[in-house]
Amino acid sequence: MHAACVPFEAARQVAILPDGHRARNLHGHSFQARVRASLPKDWANFPGAETDDLERALARCVRNLDYRFLNEQVATPTDENLARWIRERIDVPGLDSVGILSTANQGADIDRNGHVHIWRRFRFESAHQLPNVPPGHKCGRMHGHGFVVILHCNQNLGDRDMGVDFDHLDRCWQPIHGELDHACLNDIPGLENPTSEHIAGWIWRRLKQTLPELSWVTVYETATAGCSHDGEHYRIWKEMTLDSAVRLTNAPDGDRRRRIHGHTFTIRLHLSAPLDEVMGWAMDFGDVKELFVPIFKRLDHHPLYELPGLSDTDPASLARWTRREIGDQLAALDRIDLYQTPGCGAILSWGALHPALPV
């Protein structure tokens, strides 16, 4: 799939919220619209232009919302209704998901089945140590993180209008926050081995009975590593950035993308595996990074168009090349995200599970 993200500035009022709610007042946001699509072959202007052309298609759609009073375009301009508005109007085949971020901490995504998932981001500051790691492992020492948690809720699973009720997520989260924030996680029953996976599972079990709409719990242990849990599966990821030079060889003469240029790419490796019963993780984040280092060194601060076996330097070609080069080194790897700019790039997925919603 290819992914694109486009910002827009707009004002709105959400009159269906309860009296006294501040979002009933006229207010504004720096919104972001994002899409993912499985684009047909030959859809783009030339092979390798898919990411750029998808971004342009989204920008054409979103410009009708930019610097507007959204109530004139959408009767009830909640995040999910704005996502529906875009989904109905964007001229792109193979849509997989359409999302709106009204702030960096909340938004709504419509999946390929038409289900609306709202999400909210929370943070807690805590210490932990992993008791079962080998001697000398840095995570065996007491240390701390500013953990980030994202709760995804599928409004089709519940009987309330979750699409307008971020406040309900706040209320559900507050007791959890009270237990986790400014605490040593090892001292909390059920978190004696507080890996990201165990934290995500612990939060899931605490919330699912009172929040039946809950569809994913995502835990960022750091800004570049974390775990998502849906009550059954654990997916971890490790993210890195690459500063690399590229040129698109299929671009027509005169197109600036034929020239040597560059990006700060973001690459995110996703792995799905059962939890190790002793370690409490699907895989050590440090091991993921170490196994990827030889490939990272071939990509970072290099002219990628000189790499042998690489058909072109667009995100999809780079993701496919990376998968081939990793081979069997990361057996649990089932997805590679490669973004040339924030939110714009390619998602290569080959696992049994459909890619999770964006985070």
C-alpha positions in Angstrom: 0.0 0.0 0.0 0.9 3.6 -0.4 0.3 6.3 2.3 -0.1 10.0 2.2 -0.7 12.8 4.7 -1.8 16.4 4.0 -2.3 19.2 6.6 -5.1 21.8 6.5 -6.3 24.6 8.7 -9.9 25.1 9.5 -12.5 26.2 12.1 -15.6 24.3 13.4 -18.3 24.0 16.0 -19.6 20.6 17.2 -23.1 21.4 18.3 -24.1 17.8 19.2 -21.8 17.8 22.2 -23.3 18.5 25.7 -24.1 22.0 26.8 -21.0 23.6 28.2 -18.5 21.5 26.3 -15.8 23.8 24.9 -15.9 22.2 21.4 -19.4 23.6 21.0 -17.7 27.0 20.7 -16.2 28.2 17.5 -12.6 26.9 17.5 -9.9 25.8 15.1 -7.3 23.1 14.5 -4.3 22.3 12.4 -5.8 19.1 11.0 -4.1 16.3 9.1 -5.8 14.1 6.6 -4.2 10.8 5.8 -5.0 7.9 3.4 -3.7 4.4 2.7 -4.4 2.7 -0.6 -3.5 -0.4 -2.6 -3.0 1.4 -5.9 -3.4 -0.5 -9.2 -0.4 -1.0 -11.4 0.0 1.9 -13.9 -2.2 4.2 -11.8 0.6 6.7 -11.2 2.1 9.0 -13.9 5.2 6.7 -13.9 6.5 3.8 -11.8 7.8 5.2 -8.6 5.5 8.2 -8.5 2.7 6.5 -6.5 3.5 8.2 -3.2 3.7 11.7 -4.8 0.6 11.2 -6.9 -1.4 9.9 -3.9 -0.3 12.9 -1.9 -1.5 15.2 -4.7 -4.8 13.5 -5.0 -5.4 13.9 -1.2 -4.3 17.6 -1.4 -6.8 18.3 -4.2 -9.6 16.9 -2.0 -8.5 18.6 1.2 -8.1 22.0 -0.4 -11.9 22.3 -0.2 -11.5 22.2 3.6 -8.5 24.4 4.0 -9.0 27.7 5.7 -12.8 27.1 5.8 -15.6 27.0 8.4 -16.1 23.3 8.2 -19.8 23.4 9.2 -20.5 24.9 5.8 -19.0 21.7 4.2 -20.0 19.1 6.8 -23.2 19.5 8.9 -21.6 17.9 12.0 -17.8 18.2 11.4 -16.5 15.7 13.9 -13.2 13.9 13.1 -15.0 10.8 11.8 -17.5 12.8 9.7 -14.6 14.7 8.1 -12.9 11.4 7.4 -16.2 10.1 5.8 -16.4 13.3 3.7 -12.9 12.8 2.3 -13.6 9.0 1.7 -16.6 9.9 -0.4 -14.8 12.5 -2.5 -11.2 11.4 -3.0 -10.6 10.1 -6.5 -8.3 7.2 -5.5 -8.8 3.5 -6.2 -8.1 0.8 -3.6 -8.7 2.8 -0.5 -7.7 0.9 2.7 -8.2 3.6 5.3 -8.9 7.3 5.6 -8.1 9.3 8.7 -8.3 12.7 10.4 -6.0 14.0 13.1 -7.6 17.1 14.7 -4.6 17.3 17.2 -1.4 15.3 17.6 -3.2 13.4 20.4 -6.6 12.4 18.9 -8.3 11.5 15.6 -10.5 9.1 13.7 -9.7 6.5 11.1 -12.2 4.7 8.8 -10.9 1.2 7.9 -11.5 -0.8 4.7 -14.7 -2.2 6.2 -16.2 1.2 6.8 -15.7 0.9 10.6 -14.8 4.2 12.4 -12.0 3.9 14.9 -11.4 6.9 17.2 -8.2 7.1 19.1 -6.7 9.2 21.9 -3.1 9.5 23.0 -2.1 9.5 26.7 1.2 9.7 28.5 2.6 8.5 31.8 6.0 8.8 33.5 7.3 5.6 35.2 10.3 3.5 36.1 10.8 -0.2 35.4 13.4 -2.9 35.1 13.1 -6.2 33.3 14.0 -9.0 35.8 14.6 -11.8 33.3 17.1 -10.3 30.9 20.7 -11.7 30.8 23.3 -10.1 33.2 24.6 -6.9 31.8 21.5 -6.1 29.7 20.8 -2.4 30.1 17.1 -3.0 30.7 17.9 -5.1 33.7 18.9 -1.9 35.5 16.2 0.3 37.0 15.5 3.0 34.6 12.5 5.1 33.3 10.5 6.2 30.3 7.9 8.7 29.3 5.5 6.0 28.1 2.9 6.9 25.5 -0.4 4.9 25.1 -2.9 5.1 22.3 -6.4 3.7 22.8 -8.2 2.8 19.6 -11.9 2.2 19.8 -14.1 0.7 17.0 -17.4 2.4 17.4 -19.2 -0.5 15.7 -18.4 -2.7 18.7 -20.3 -0.6 21.2 -23.7 1.0 21.6 -22.6 4.6 22.2 -21.7 7.2 19.7 -17.9 6.9 20.3 -17.3 9.2 17.3 -18.0 12.3 19.4 -16.9 11.1 22.8 -13.2 11.6 23.3 -14.1 12.7 26.9 -15.4 9.1 27.5 -11.9 7.8 26.7 -10.4 10.3 29.1 -12.7 9.1 31.9 -11.8 5.4 31.2 -8.1 6.2 31.2 -7.9 8.2 34.4 -7.9 5.3 36.8 -5.2 3.5 34.7 -3.1 6.7 34.7 -3.4 7.0 38.4 -1.9 3.5 38.8 0.9 3.8 36.2 2.0 7.4 36.4 5.0 8.3 38.7 5.3 4.7 39.8 7.7 1.8 39.6 5.8 -0.6 37.3 7.4 -3.7 38.8 5.5 -3.0 42.0 2.1 -3.2 40.3 0.4 -6.6 40.5 0.5 -8.1 37.0 3.4 -6.0 35.9 6.3 -7.8 37.7 7.9 -8.1 34.3 6.9 -4.8 32.7 7.8 -5.2 29.0 5.9 -3.1 26.5 3.9 -6.2 25.6 2.9 -6.9 29.2 2.0 -3.3 29.7 -0.2 -3.3 26.6 -1.9 -6.6 27.7 -2.4 -5.3 31.2 -4.1 -2.1 30.0 -6.2 -4.2 27.6 -7.5 -6.4 30.4 -8.2 -3.5 32.7 -10.2 -1.6 30.0 -12.0 -4.1 27.8 -14.9 -5.0 30.1 -15.8 -1.3 30.7 -14.9 -0.2 27.2 -16.2 -2.9 24.8 -15.3 -0.6 21.8 -11.6 -1.0 22.5 -9.9 -2.5 19.4 -6.1 -1.7 19.9 -3.8 -0.7 22.8 -0.6 0.8 21.6 2.3 1.4 23.9 5.3 3.5 22.9 8.2 2.6 25.3 10.3 5.1 23.4 9.6 7.4 20.5 11.0 4.7 18.1 9.9 1.4 19.6 6.7 -0.1 21.0 3.9 -2.7 20.9 0.3 -2.9 19.8 -2.1 -5.5 21.2 -5.7 -6.4 20.1 -6.5 -8.8 22.9 -5.0 -11.7 21.0 -1.9 -10.7 18.9 1.2 -8.7 19.9 2.9 -6.6 17.2 6.1 -4.8 18.0 8.0 -2.3 15.9 11.4 -0.6 15.8 11.8 2.7 13.9 14.9 4.3 12.5 15.7 7.3 10.2 17.9 7.2 7.1 19.6 10.3 5.5 20.0 9.2 1.9 20.4 10.4 -1.6 18.0 9.2 -4.3 16.9 9.8 -7.9 13.8 8.4 -9.7 15.1 6.8 -12.9 11.6 6.3 -14.3 10.7 10.0 -14.1 10.4 11.7 -17.5 13.0 14.1 -18.8 12.7 17.5 -17.1 11.0 16.1 -14.0 13.1 17.3 -11.0 12.8 13.9 -9.4 15.2 12.6 -12.1 17.9 14.8 -10.5 19.9 13.6 -7.5 18.1 14.7 -4.4 17.5 13.3 -0.9 15.2 12.5 2.0 15.3 11.8 5.7 13.5 8.5 5.4 11.7 6.9 8.3 11.8 3.1 8.2 9.6 1.1 10.7 10.1 -2.7 11.0 7.0 -4.5 12.3 7.2 -8.0 13.8 4.4 -10.4 15.0 5.3 -13.3 17.3 4.0 -15.1 20.4 5.4 -13.9 23.7 8.4 -15.6 25.1 7.1 -17.0 28.4 10.3 -16.1 30.3 11.3 -12.8 28.7 7.7 -11.5 28.3 8.4 -10.0 24.8 7.9 -11.0 21.2 11.5 -10.0 20.6 14.1 -7.7 22.2 14.0 -4.2 20.5 17.8 -4.2 20.8 18.1 -7.5 18.9 15.8 -6.1 16.1 18.1 -3.1 15.8 21.3 -5.1 15.9 20.1 -7.6 13.2 19.1 -4.6 11.0 22.4 -2.7 11.5 24.2 -4.2 8.4 21.4 -3.2 6.1 21.0 0.2 7.9 24.7 0.9 7.2 24.2 0.3 3.5 21.2 2.7 3.3 22.1 5.5 5.7 24.3 8.4 4.3 24.6 6.7 0.9 23.5 7.3 -2.7 20.8 4.7 -2.9 20.6 4.7 -6.6 24.0 3.0 -6.6 22.8 0.0 -4.6 23.0 -3.3 -6.5 19.7 -5.0 -7.1 17.6 -1.9 -6.4 15.2 -1.2 -9.2 14.5 2.4 -8.2 14.7 4.6 -5.1 11.0 5.3 -4.5 9.6 4.1 -1.2 7.9 0.9 -2.5 11.1 -0.2 -4.3 13.2 0.5 -1.2 10.8 -1.5 1.0 10.9 -4.5 -1.3 14.7 -4.3 -1.5 15.0 -4.1 2.3 12.8 -7.2 2.7 14.9 -9.2 0.2 18.1 -8.2 1.9 16.9 -9.0 5.4 16.1 -12.5 4.3 15.6 -14.9 7.2 17.5 -12.7 9.7 14.2 -11.4 11.2 11.8 -14.3 10.9 9.0 -12.6 12.7 9.1 -9.5 10.4 5.8 -9.1 8.5 5.7 -5.5 7.6 8.0 -2.7 6.5 6.9 1.0 6.5 9.1 3.4 4.5 8.2 7.1 4.5 10.1 9.6 2.4 8.4 12.5 4.3 6.2 12.4 7.4 3.2 10.2 6.6 4.0 9.8 2.9 5.5 6.5 1.7 4.9 2.8 1.2 3.7 0.0 3.4 4.9 -3.5 2.5 2.9 -6.2 4.4 3.0 -10.0 3.9 1.9 -11.4 7.2 -1.3 -13.3 8.0 -2.7 -10.2 9.8 -3.9 -7.1 8.0 -1.8 -4.1 8.8 -3.0 -2.3 11.9 -4.4 1.2 11.6 -1.8 4.0 11.6 -0.5 5.3 14.8 
